[in-house]
Amino acid sequence: MDNLTFFTEFLLMDVCTSRELQLLQSLLFLVIYLGALIGNLMTIILIVTDNHLHSPMYFFVSNFSFIDLCSISVIVPKSIVNSMTGSMTITLRECAAQVFLFIFLACTELAFLVVMAYDRYVAICHPLHYSLIVTPRMCAQAAGGSWASGLVYSAVHTCAMFRLPFTKTNVIQQFFCEIPQILRISSSSVLLSESIIIAVSVCLVSGCFVFMLTSYINIFSTVLKIHSIEAQNKAFSTCSPQLAILLLFIIAGSVASLGPIANKASIKNLLTAMFYTMVPPFTNPIIYSLRNREINSALIRMLTKYSPFPVNDFLY
């Protein structure tokens, strides 16, 4: 026992070995981060300032955008600083905080996807009862429950993962504290407890996906029965962005959880991590701006109000 080394700092391995490539990587990460930052902030500002978007659906969308904004901020700024300074270390506390926040936000995002699917199901399949079911109180409870569930799950997961010291190695083959990499260097006792937590998590997540799948099947079957083409298009414009974001979440989650755990840094390992940590926060605002007519209209109203040049003809 006396010969064991308890690591309090981790070494993050970067696929970019030369200084030039590290700076190029940091520039790429900075562009992606600024794009996600601007897109999600713009979505939140539009929803908060435009009265036409003061509805339950956009209340949930604003929460979702805030989660995306936070999730990419947990990982990317630290990686940019590391690449620019050439320092590839992270302390144990910083690593634990990064893991805790990432799990917290991912779990909360899943909870909001479930809530948003239910919101659209009630709005389209039971429109006459929508205002009675989806009340401001219900929205506040759903949002609070989503954030609380993410907090509890992340606390349990992180405590189980970091409850024992790391003695195998302090080398993480990734540019951030990736959960599979943390498990790779954890003790057998931690792996056993994490296996139980993950098994329970798979059951809960499967239940969420079954609920969302059932909701969207009912939604689209109802939409297809609508005789008005305009009403169909309006329903599709509110549901298709959420469905696209759900599919992106599923793909990103599958890539993160089902991929092999890398034993050394590689381009494939880097691109895989970039896909599930950066692509969803970057593309979700784009999906909403391209597919949602009400957010498009709100953006046009804002640009028309504050721009000194006529923008209507350009945007249309």
Secondary structure as the mmCIF struct_conf table of DSSP 4:
data_model
#
loop_
_struct_conf.conf_type_id
_struct_conf.id
_struct_conf.beg_label_comp_id
_struct_conf.beg_label_asym_id
_struct_conf.beg_label_seq_id
_struct_conf.end_label_comp_id
_struct_conf.end_label_asym_id
_struct_conf.end_label_seq_id
TURN_TY1_P TURN_TY1_P1 ASP A 2 ASN A 3
STRN STRN1 PHE A 7 PHE A 7
BEND BEND1 THR A 8 THR A 8
STRN STRN2 GLU A 9 LEU A 12
BEND BEND2 VAL A 15 VAL A 15
BEND BEND3 SER A 18 SER A 18
HELX_RH_AL_P HELX_RH_AL_P1 ARG A 19 THR A 49
HELX_RH_3T_P HELX_RH_3T_P1 ASN A 51 LEU A 53
BEND BEND4 SER A 55 SER A 55
HELX_RH_AL_P HELX_RH_AL_P2 PRO A 56 THR A 85
TURN_TY1_P TURN_TY1_P2 GLY A 86 GLY A 86
STRN STRN3 THR A 89 THR A 91
HELX_RH_AL_P HELX_RH_AL_P3 LEU A 92 CYS A 125
BEND BEND5 HIS A 126 HIS A 126
HELX_RH_3T_P HELX_RH_3T_P2 PRO A 127 HIS A 129
HELX_RH_AL_P HELX_RH_AL_P4 TYR A 130 ILE A 133
BEND BEND6 VAL A 134 VAL A 134
HELX_RH_AL_P HELX_RH_AL_P5 PRO A 136 MET A 161
BEND BEND7 PHE A 162 LEU A 164
STRN STRN4 PHE A 166 PHE A 166
BEND BEND8 LYS A 168 LYS A 168
STRN STRN5 VAL A 171 ILE A 172
BEND BEND9 GLN A 173 PHE A 176
HELX_RH_AL_P HELX_RH_AL_P6 ILE A 179 ARG A 184
TURN_TY1_P TURN_TY1_P3 ILE A 185 ILE A 185
BEND BEND10 SER A 186 SER A 186
HELX_RH_AL_P HELX_RH_AL_P7 SER A 188 LEU A 224
TURN_TY1_P TURN_TY1_P4 LYS A 225 LYS A 225
HELX_RH_AL_P HELX_RH_AL_P8 ILE A 229 LEU A 258
BEND BEND11 GLY A 259 GLY A 259
HELX_LH_PP_P HELX_LH_PP_P1 PRO A 260 ALA A 262
BEND BEND12 ASN A 263 LYS A 264
HELX_RH_AL_P HELX_RH_AL_P9 ILE A 267 ARG A 291
HELX_RH_AL_P HELX_RH_AL_P10 ARG A 293 TYR A 306
BEND BEND13 PRO A 308 PHE A 309
HELX_RH_AL_P HELX_RH_AL_P11 ASN A 312 LEU A 315
#
